[in-house]
Amino acid sequence: VKASDADAGAYGFVQYSLYDGFQSDEAPPAFRIDPHDGQICVSQDIDRERDPATFDLLVKAKDG
C-alpha cells in the first residue's frame, strides 16, 4: 500500500500498520506490514481448507 503526505521532512514521514477496526490495535495474525514502506506479507501458513477464503485488511497510515 502507499500513502503520501504533502508535508516535508519528518512531518511527511508515513508509518503503516495493520488495524483491526477502530476499537482495537490488534493486527490480523496471519499478516504483517512493513511500517516504513507499506509492504504486506503473510506471516504464517494459511490453510486453504481451515482458514477463511478471503481476508479483509484495514491499513492505518499515520503521518508525522
N, CA, C and O atoms as CSV, one atom per row, in Angstrom:
chain,resi,resn,atom,element,x,y,z
A,1,VAL,N,N,0.847,-1.176,0.000
A,1,VAL,CA,C,0.000,0.000,0.000
A,1,VAL,C,C,0.884,1.228,0.000
A,1,VAL,O,O,2.054,1.159,0.376
A,2,LYS,N,N,0.337,2.334,-0.414
A,2,LYS,CA,C,1.112,3.564,-0.479
A,2,LYS,C,C,0.236,4.743,-0.087
A,2,LYS,O,O,-0.877,4.902,-0.588
A,3,ALA,N,N,0.746,5.554,0.803
A,3,ALA,CA,C,0.089,6.802,1.186
A,3,ALA,C,C,1.113,7.916,1.071
A,3,ALA,O,O,2.315,7.669,1.170
A,4,SER,N,N,0.657,9.117,0.866
A,4,SER,CA,C,1.590,10.237,0.768
A,4,SER,C,C,1.079,11.404,1.595
A,4,SER,O,O,-0.111,11.514,1.890
A,5,ASP,N,N,2.006,12.265,1.956
A,5,ASP,CA,C,1.700,13.462,2.727
A,5,ASP,C,C,2.463,14.607,2.083
A,5,ASP,O,O,3.640,14.462,1.754
A,6,ALA,N,N,1.820,15.717,1.906
A,6,ALA,CA,C,2.445,16.859,1.236
A,6,ALA,C,C,3.476,17.572,2.112
A,6,ALA,O,O,4.251,18.385,1.608
A,7,ASP,N,N,3.497,17.281,3.414
A,7,ASP,CA,C,4.470,17.926,4.297
A,7,ASP,C,C,5.886,17.456,3.972
A,7,ASP,O,O,6.078,16.387,3.394
A,8,ALA,N,N,6.868,18.263,4.349
A,8,ALA,CA,C,8.268,17.929,4.116
A,8,ALA,C,C,8.916,17.424,5.407
A,8,ALA,O,O,8.404,17.637,6.507
A,9,GLY,N,N,10.037,16.761,5.243
A,9,GLY,CA,C,10.817,16.310,6.391
A,9,GLY,C,C,10.093,15.277,7.233
A,9,GLY,O,O,9.340,14.451,6.719
A,10,ALA,N,N,10.333,15.337,8.541
A,10,ALA,CA,C,9.747,14.361,9.461
A,10,ALA,C,C,8.217,14.416,9.456
A,10,ALA,O,O,7.564,13.410,9.734
A,11,TYR,N,N,7.642,15.573,9.146
A,11,TYR,CA,C,6.186,15.696,9.124
A,11,TYR,C,C,5.554,14.990,7.932
A,11,TYR,O,O,4.355,14.712,7.940
A,12,GLY,N,N,6.340,14.702,6.922
A,12,GLY,CA,C,5.842,13.992,5.748
A,12,GLY,C,C,6.064,12.499,5.807
A,12,GLY,O,O,5.625,11.776,4.912
A,13,PHE,N,N,6.742,12.014,6.847
A,13,PHE,CA,C,7.003,10.588,7.009
A,13,PHE,C,C,5.699,9.863,7.325
A,13,PHE,O,O,4.952,10.287,8.207
A,14,VAL,N,N,5.418,8.765,6.605
A,14,VAL,CA,C,4.197,7.987,6.808
A,14,VAL,C,C,4.571,6.643,7.409
A,14,VAL,O,O,5.476,5.971,6.914
A,15,GLN,N,N,3.886,6.249,8.468
A,15,GLN,CA,C,4.108,4.957,9.122
A,15,GLN,C,C,2.841,4.121,8.967
A,15,GLN,O,O,1.736,4.592,9.234
A,16,TYR,N,N,3.022,2.860,8.527
A,16,TYR,CA,C,1.897,1.978,8.234
A,16,TYR,C,C,1.737,0.939,9.341
A,16,TYR,O,O,2.708,0.517,9.968
A,17,SER,N,N,0.478,0.537,9.562
A,17,SER,CA,C,0.198,-0.569,10.475
A,17,SER,C,C,-1.099,-1.235,10.038
A,17,SER,O,O,-1.958,-0.609,9.416
A,18,LEU,N,N,-1.227,-2.516,10.372
A,18,LEU,CA,C,-2.492,-3.205,10.160
A,18,LEU,C,C,-3.362,-2.906,11.358
A,18,LEU,O,O,-2.890,-2.893,12.495
A,19,TYR,N,N,-4.616,-2.671,11.103
A,19,TYR,CA,C,-5.510,-2.190,12.136
A,19,TYR,C,C,-6.742,-3.078,12.163
A,19,TYR,O,O,-7.338,-3.339,11.118
A,20,ASP,N,N,-7.130,-3.542,13.332
A,20,ASP,CA,C,-8.289,-4.416,13.471
A,20,ASP,C,C,-9.485,-3.597,13.945
A,20,ASP,O,O,-9.990,-3.804,15.049
A,21,GLY,N,N,-9.923,-2.693,13.126
A,21,GLY,CA,C,-11.053,-1.844,13.475
A,21,GLY,C,C,-10.599,-0.632,14.267
A,21,GLY,O,O,-9.418,-0.500,14.590
A,22,PHE,N,N,-11.511,0.229,14.571
A,22,PHE,CA,C,-11.165,1.463,15.260
A,22,PHE,C,C,-11.224,1.331,16.774
A,22,PHE,O,O,-10.955,2.300,17.485
A,23,GLN,N,N,-11.572,0.146,17.283
A,23,GLN,CA,C,-11.622,-0.069,18.723
A,23,GLN,C,C,-10.427,-0.868,19.231
A,23,GLN,O,O,-10.269,-1.018,20.442
A,24,SER,N,N,-9.583,-1.386,18.343
A,24,SER,CA,C,-8.506,-2.280,18.756
A,24,SER,C,C,-7.271,-2.040,17.904
A,24,SER,O,O,-7.385,-1.726,16.719
A,25,ASP,N,N,-6.094,-2.186,18.496
A,25,ASP,CA,C,-4.838,-2.079,17.742
A,25,ASP,C,C,-4.304,-3.446,17.340
A,25,ASP,O,O,-3.193,-3.534,16.818
A,26,GLU,N,N,-5.070,-4.526,17.569
A,26,GLU,CA,C,-4.613,-5.868,17.235
A,26,GLU,C,C,-4.630,-6.067,15.733
A,26,GLU,O,O,-5.643,-5.824,15.077
A,27,ALA,N,N,-3.509,-6.509,15.192
A,27,ALA,CA,C,-3.433,-6.790,13.764
A,27,ALA,C,C,-3.840,-8.236,13.505
A,27,ALA,O,O,-3.646,-9.089,14.371
A,28,PRO,N,N,-4.402,-8.531,12.330
A,28,PRO,CA,C,-4.695,-9.917,11.992
A,28,PRO,C,C,-3.410,-10.741,12.055
A,28,PRO,O,O,-2.407,-10.332,11.469
A,29,PRO,N,N,-3.401,-11.885,12.744
A,29,PRO,CA,C,-2.153,-12.616,12.987
A,29,PRO,C,C,-1.516,-13.229,11.750
A,29,PRO,O,O,-0.314,-13.495,11.759
A,30,ALA,N,N,-2.276,-13.463,10.689
A,30,ALA,CA,C,-1.721,-14.120,9.507
A,30,ALA,C,C,-0.934,-13.166,8.607
A,30,ALA,O,O,-0.300,-13.610,7.650
A,31,PHE,N,N,-0.965,-11.879,8.896
A,31,PHE,CA,C,-0.325,-10.897,8.031
A,31,PHE,C,C,0.503,-9.921,8.848
A,31,PHE,O,O,0.272,-9.718,10.040
A,32,ARG,N,N,1.479,-9.321,8.169
A,32,ARG,CA,C,2.250,-8.246,8.785
A,32,ARG,C,C,2.498,-7.196,7.711
A,32,ARG,O,O,2.415,-7.474,6.514
A,33,ILE,N,N,2.800,-5.998,8.160
A,33,ILE,CA,C,3.063,-4.904,7.229
A,33,ILE,C,C,4.357,-4.220,7.643
A,33,ILE,O,O,4.611,-4.020,8.830
A,34,ASP,N,N,5.162,-3.868,6.669
A,34,ASP,CA,C,6.379,-3.114,6.952
A,34,ASP,C,C,5.960,-1.681,7.289
A,34,ASP,O,O,5.329,-1.018,6.466
A,35,PRO,N,N,6.296,-1.198,8.473
A,35,PRO,CA,C,5.829,0.132,8.879
A,35,PRO,C,C,6.406,1.276,8.047
A,35,PRO,O,O,5.876,2.387,8.068
A,36,HIS,N,N,7.489,1.011,7.314
A,36,HIS,CA,C,8.146,2.083,6.561
A,36,HIS,C,C,7.708,2.172,5.101
A,36,HIS,O,O,7.590,3.270,4.558
A,37,ASP,N,N,7.463,1.006,4.450
A,37,ASP,CA,C,7.116,1.068,3.030
A,37,ASP,C,C,5.728,0.519,2.700
A,37,ASP,O,O,5.314,0.576,1.542
A,38,GLY,N,N,4.995,-0.013,3.691
A,38,GLY,CA,C,3.625,-0.466,3.469
A,38,GLY,C,C,3.496,-1.821,2.803
A,38,GLY,O,O,2.394,-2.209,2.417
A,39,GLN,N,N,4.602,-2.559,2.656
A,39,GLN,CA,C,4.526,-3.876,2.027
A,39,GLN,C,C,3.856,-4.872,2.979
A,39,GLN,O,O,4.284,-5.027,4.123
A,40,ILE,N,N,2.810,-5.541,2.502
A,40,ILE,CA,C,2.077,-6.527,3.294
A,40,ILE,C,C,2.568,-7.921,2.932
A,40,ILE,O,O,2.692,-8.257,1.754
A,41,CYS,N,N,2.848,-8.735,3.954
A,41,CYS,CA,C,3.335,-10.095,3.766
A,41,CYS,C,C,2.548,-11.060,4.643
A,41,CYS,O,O,1.974,-10.669,5.659
A,42,VAL,N,N,2.531,-12.317,4.238
A,42,VAL,CA,C,1.954,-13.370,5.055
A,42,VAL,C,C,2.973,-13.714,6.125
A,42,VAL,O,O,4.149,-13.916,5.820
A,43,SER,N,N,2.534,-13.783,7.378
A,43,SER,CA,C,3.470,-14.038,8.474
A,43,SER,C,C,3.355,-15.451,9.038
A,43,SER,O,O,4.122,-15.825,9.925
A,44,GLN,N,N,2.406,-16.237,8.536
A,44,GLN,CA,C,2.273,-17.625,8.965
A,44,GLN,C,C,1.595,-18.399,7.852
A,44,GLN,O,O,1.029,-17.805,6.933
A,45,ASP,N,N,1.648,-19.722,7.930
A,45,ASP,CA,C,0.988,-20.549,6.926
A,45,ASP,C,C,-0.517,-20.311,6.966
A,45,ASP,O,O,-1.115,-20.165,8.032
A,46,ILE,N,N,-1.103,-20.278,5.791
A,46,ILE,CA,C,-2.549,-20.139,5.689
A,46,ILE,C,C,-3.082,-21.440,5.116
A,46,ILE,O,O,-2.673,-21.859,4.033
A,47,ASP,N,N,-3.991,-22.080,5.834
A,47,ASP,CA,C,-4.591,-23.340,5.414
A,47,ASP,C,C,-5.844,-23.025,4.610
A,47,ASP,O,O,-6.820,-22.503,5.148
A,48,ARG,N,N,-5.814,-23.336,3.345
A,48,ARG,CA,C,-6.913,-23.020,2.439
A,48,ARG,C,C,-8.231,-23.672,2.862
A,48,ARG,O,O,-9.303,-23.123,2.608
A,49,GLU,N,N,-8.157,-24.833,3.502
A,49,GLU,CA,C,-9.374,-25.536,3.908
A,49,GLU,C,C,-9.875,-25.099,5.289
A,49,GLU,O,O,-11.076,-25.157,5.552
A,50,ARG,N,N,-8.982,-24.669,6.163
A,50,ARG,CA,C,-9.355,-24.304,7.536
A,50,ARG,C,C,-9.614,-22.811,7.688
A,50,ARG,O,O,-10.564,-22.412,8.361
A,51,ASP,N,N,-8.791,-21.999,7.081
A,51,ASP,CA,C,-8.885,-20.552,7.219
A,51,ASP,C,C,-9.949,-19.981,6.286
A,51,ASP,O,O,-10.412,-20.671,5.378
A,52,PRO,N,N,-10.337,-18.735,6.502
A,52,PRO,CA,C,-11.319,-18.113,5.599
A,52,PRO,C,C,-10.802,-18.058,4.163
A,52,PRO,O,O,-9.595,-18.061,3.925
A,53,ALA,N,N,-11.727,-18.007,3.219
A,53,ALA,CA,C,-11.355,-17.922,1.804
A,53,ALA,C,C,-10.812,-16.545,1.457
A,53,ALA,O,O,-10.014,-16.407,0.530
A,54,THR,N,N,-11.238,-15.527,2.195
A,54,THR,CA,C,-10.760,-14.169,1.965
A,54,THR,C,C,-10.438,-13.513,3.300
A,54,THR,O,O,-10.952,-13.911,4.345
A,55,PHE,N,N,-9.597,-12.523,3.248
A,55,PHE,CA,C,-9.230,-11.734,4.424
A,55,PHE,C,C,-9.450,-10.268,4.092
A,55,PHE,O,O,-9.061,-9.804,3.020
A,56,ASP,N,N,-10.056,-9.559,4.984
A,56,ASP,CA,C,-10.187,-8.107,4.845
A,56,ASP,C,C,-9.159,-7.474,5.756
A,56,ASP,O,O,-9.141,-7.747,6.956
A,57,LEU,N,N,-8.307,-6.636,5.205
A,57,LEU,CA,C,-7.269,-5.969,5.976
A,57,LEU,C,C,-7.528,-4.468,5.966
A,57,LEU,O,O,-7.818,-3.872,4.929
A,58,LEU,N,N,-7.418,-3.888,7.128
A,58,LEU,CA,C,-7.551,-2.448,7.248
A,58,LEU,C,C,-6.166,-1.893,7.567
A,58,LEU,O,O,-5.559,-2.261,8.573
A,59,VAL,N,N,-5.679,-1.018,6.718
A,59,VAL,CA,C,-4.342,-0.436,6.891
A,59,VAL,C,C,-4.488,0.971,7.426
A,59,VAL,O,O,-5.285,1.768,6.930
A,60,LYS,N,N,-3.702,1.260,8.448
A,60,LYS,CA,C,-3.673,2.598,9.020
A,60,LYS,C,C,-2.373,3.264,8.582
A,60,LYS,O,O,-1.296,2.693,8.760
A,61,ALA,N,N,-2.461,4.445,8.022
A,61,ALA,CA,C,-1.287,5.225,7.635
A,61,ALA,C,C,-1.275,6.485,8.491
A,61,ALA,O,O,-2.213,7.281,8.455
A,62,LYS,N,N,-0.213,6.657,9.254
A,62,LYS,CA,C,-0.115,7.788,10.187
A,62,LYS,C,C,1.063,8.660,9.767
A,62,LYS,O,O,2.168,8.162,9.552
A,63,ASP,N,N,0.825,9.943,9.653
A,63,ASP,CA,C,1.915,10.838,9.245
A,63,ASP,C,C,2.542,11.482,10.470
A,63,ASP,O,O,2.012,11.403,11.578
A,64,GLY,N,N,3.693,12.129,10.240
A,64,GLY,CA,C,4.408,12.802,11.318
A,64,GLY,C,C,3.680,14.038,11.715
A,64,GLY,O,O,4.122,14.753,12.614
